[in-house]
Amino acid sequence: MKRELATVSAPNVVRKRTQWLTMLVAAALGALIWMGVTTRDEDRRPSRPTPRARAELLRDDAIKECAEGREAQCAAMLDAARRLDPRGEGEARVIEARQHRNAAP
């Protein structure tokens, strides 16, 4: 009689293990899908340039303005770049542009 009980309960154990394994696989699959969706959203967001990068762009434009003789625009752009990234004021091109700006009549 014990033997009959053991064979009757064995399918129930297998069924419970199968259900547990199925739930575990479903949870893992759900987690992978969620990670994939959130990663894609982050990749689509445009990255904002750093203050240093924006200052570099301003300095590039300012140098062009100085070369074209627009001293007021050149100075305004260099000043805006200095507010964003004061360390960039030590660059040779910035020093030269400021000296050229100050020497202009």
Residue pairs with C-beta under 8 A, 6 or more apart in sequence:
49 57
51 84
51 85
52 84
52 85
52 87
52 88
54 81
54 84
54 85
55 80
55 81
55 82
55 84
55 85
55 88
56 81
56 85
56 88
58 77
58 78
58 80
58 81
58 84
59 77
59 78
59 81
59 88
59 91
59 93
59 94
61 77
62 73
62 74
62 75
62 77
62 78
62 81
62 97
63 74
63 93
63 97
65 71
65 73
65 74
65 77
66 74
66 97
66 100
66 101
71 101
71 104
74 97
74 101
75 98
75 101
78 94
78 97
78 98
78 101
81 88
81 94
82 88
82 89
88 94
89 95
